Amino acid sequence: MGSTLLRRVLLVAMLAAVPAAAQTPAVKGSIRGLVYDSLVASGPLNGATVELLELGRVVTTDSRGTFRFDSLPGGRYTLSFSHPSLVSTGFTPPDRSFDLTAGLDIVVTLATPSANTIYRRLCPGVRDQRTGVLLG
């Protein structure tokens, strides 16, 4: 009889705890970072538009090229960025995907490829040092 009473007390205690656990807010994380332009500005990119594609959230980088997205649940995210100086050259920077663990704050750097990287992609093979690529 004692063990039956103990089981009932434990069951009631477990059921009473369920609503409290259900009300616990999900742990949120953040993504912060820097947008760097090695093509036009050769430094941090002020005024770049950074988009968190899965959530449709958009921020603009500050004077130091930094950005931040707060209150994010854990999951897989993709960041995209653009800037008028890059649009004028006809260049679209690549998106960057990564996993955010719930409750963590991560730092990412978004950057344009270097001029040499773009040249290698457009002109495979041995590069003559007297040649270049014109964007625009």
Summary of the structure (lengths in Angstrom):
residues: 136
radius of gyration: 24.6
end to end distance: 85.1
largest distance: 93.4
contacts: 342
relative contact order: 0.19
helix: 26%
strand: 34%
